[in-house]
Amino acid sequence: MDDRPLLLAVEALTKPNRTKVIQGTRTVTIKLPPLLDQLEAAILGSIVGIGGSGSLANERNMINGEALFQALKIKAAIRDWCRMVGIDSRPKDKPIDLLPRWYAAYTSREVTLEAERFYCRQLNGWASQIIAMFNPVKVHDLPDACPICAATEWVN
């Protein structure tokens, strides 16, 4: 069985990501922290501006509830997966540290294709949800309809 898709799914959450951004007239590659680290940082609002810059400090939410809920779901699932393969985890263990350990233990035993597909879907789903949390889809109205496809909106 090819375990590469599962490894890629684990790395999507635990390895730093590189992305290209436009700065002025040139394209620059930047290194972003792993998605699980970004999610943890977002809980306290250090990545996502929760209350908005116009809000007074005492009117802002101190915790990003969406990020907290997502992080708790992921942490609980990864702990359950670790328990199923015989890895003991402590309450202070972070998902970003547990997930590679789980992968090593999980792939050292015989696994079914259905189980591997389940884990791939779950891990890729979490990655997509975290990415969507930080980069929501943007829709822009175009001033005129596109001459080729007649679209009046642009979706990023």
C-alpha positions in Angstrom: 0.0 0.0 0.0 1.3 3.5 -0.9 1.5 5.6 2.3 2.6 8.7 0.5 -0.9 10.4 0.4 -1.2 9.9 4.2 2.3 11.4 4.7 1.5 14.4 2.6 -1.7 14.9 4.6 0.2 14.8 7.9 2.9 17.2 6.5 0.2 19.6 5.3 -0.7 20.3 8.9 2.8 19.9 10.6 5.3 21.4 8.2 5.9 25.1 7.4 4.3 26.3 4.2 5.8 28.5 1.5 3.7 30.8 -0.5 4.3 33.6 -3.0 3.1 37.1 -2.5 3.3 40.3 -4.6 5.3 43.1 -3.0 5.4 46.2 -5.2 6.4 45.0 -8.6 8.0 41.7 -7.7 6.9 38.3 -6.4 8.4 37.2 -3.1 8.3 33.7 -1.5 7.5 33.8 2.2 7.6 31.0 4.8 4.5 30.5 6.9 4.3 28.5 10.1 2.6 25.0 10.0 -1.2 25.1 9.9 -1.6 23.6 13.3 0.7 26.4 14.8 -1.3 29.0 12.9 -4.5 27.6 14.3 -3.1 27.7 17.9 -1.9 31.3 17.4 -5.3 32.3 16.1 -7.1 31.2 19.2 -5.7 34.3 21.1 -6.1 36.5 18.1 -2.4 37.0 17.2 -3.0 36.1 13.6 -6.6 37.1 12.9 -7.9 40.5 14.0 -10.9 39.4 16.0 -12.5 42.6 17.2 -11.3 44.9 14.3 -9.0 47.8 14.6 -12.0 50.2 15.2 -13.2 48.4 18.3 -12.2 49.5 21.8 -9.9 47.2 23.6 -12.6 46.3 26.2 -15.2 45.5 23.4 -13.0 43.0 21.6 -13.3 39.2 21.9 -10.2 37.9 23.6 -10.5 34.5 22.1 -11.3 33.4 18.5 -14.1 30.9 19.2 -14.0 29.4 15.7 -10.3 28.6 16.0 -10.7 27.3 19.6 -13.5 24.9 18.6 -11.5 23.6 15.6 -8.4 23.2 17.6 -10.2 21.3 20.3 -11.8 18.9 17.8 -8.4 18.2 16.1 -6.6 17.7 19.4 -9.3 15.3 20.7 -9.2 13.3 17.4 -5.4 13.1 17.3 -5.3 12.0 20.9 -7.8 9.2 20.2 -5.8 8.1 17.2 -2.6 8.0 19.3 -4.4 6.0 21.9 -5.5 3.5 19.3 -1.9 2.8 18.2 -0.6 2.6 21.7 0.9 6.1 22.1 0.3 7.7 25.5 -0.2 11.4 25.4 -0.2 14.0 28.2 -2.6 17.0 28.4 0.2 19.4 27.5 1.2 17.5 24.3 0.5 19.5 21.2 -1.2 18.1 18.1 1.7 19.2 15.9 4.0 16.9 18.0 1.6 14.0 18.3 0.6 13.7 14.7 4.0 12.7 13.3 4.4 10.2 16.2 0.9 8.8 15.4 1.9 8.5 11.7 5.1 6.6 12.5 3.2 4.2 14.7 0.2 3.8 12.4 2.3 3.1 9.3 4.4 0.5 11.1 1.4 -1.9 11.2 -0.8 -3.3 8.6 -3.5 -0.9 7.6 -6.5 -1.2 5.3 -7.1 1.0 2.3 -10.4 2.2 3.7 -8.8 3.3 7.0 -6.0 5.1 5.2 -8.6 6.9 3.0 -10.5 7.9 6.1 -7.4 9.4 7.8 -6.4 11.2 4.5 -9.9 12.7 4.2 -9.9 13.8 7.8 -6.4 15.4 7.7 -7.0 17.1 4.4 -10.3 18.3 5.6 -8.7 19.9 8.6 -6.1 21.6 6.4 -8.8 23.0 4.1 -10.8 24.3 7.1 -7.8 26.0 8.6 -6.8 27.6 5.3 -10.3 28.8 4.7 -10.4 30.3 8.2 -7.4 32.5 7.4 -8.0 33.0 3.7 -11.7 33.2 3.1 -13.1 33.2 -0.4 -13.3 36.8 -1.7 -15.8 37.9 -4.3 -15.3 41.2 -6.2 -17.8 42.9 -8.4 -16.4 43.7 -11.8 -17.2 47.2 -13.2 -18.2 45.7 -16.5 -19.1 42.1 -17.7 -16.2 40.1 -18.9 -16.2 40.2 -22.7 -15.2 36.5 -22.9 -17.4 34.8 -20.3 -19.9 37.5 -19.4 -19.0 37.2 -15.7 -19.8 40.1 -13.4 -17.9 38.8 -10.4 -14.4 37.7 -9.7 -13.9 35.0 -7.1 -10.5 34.4 -5.4 
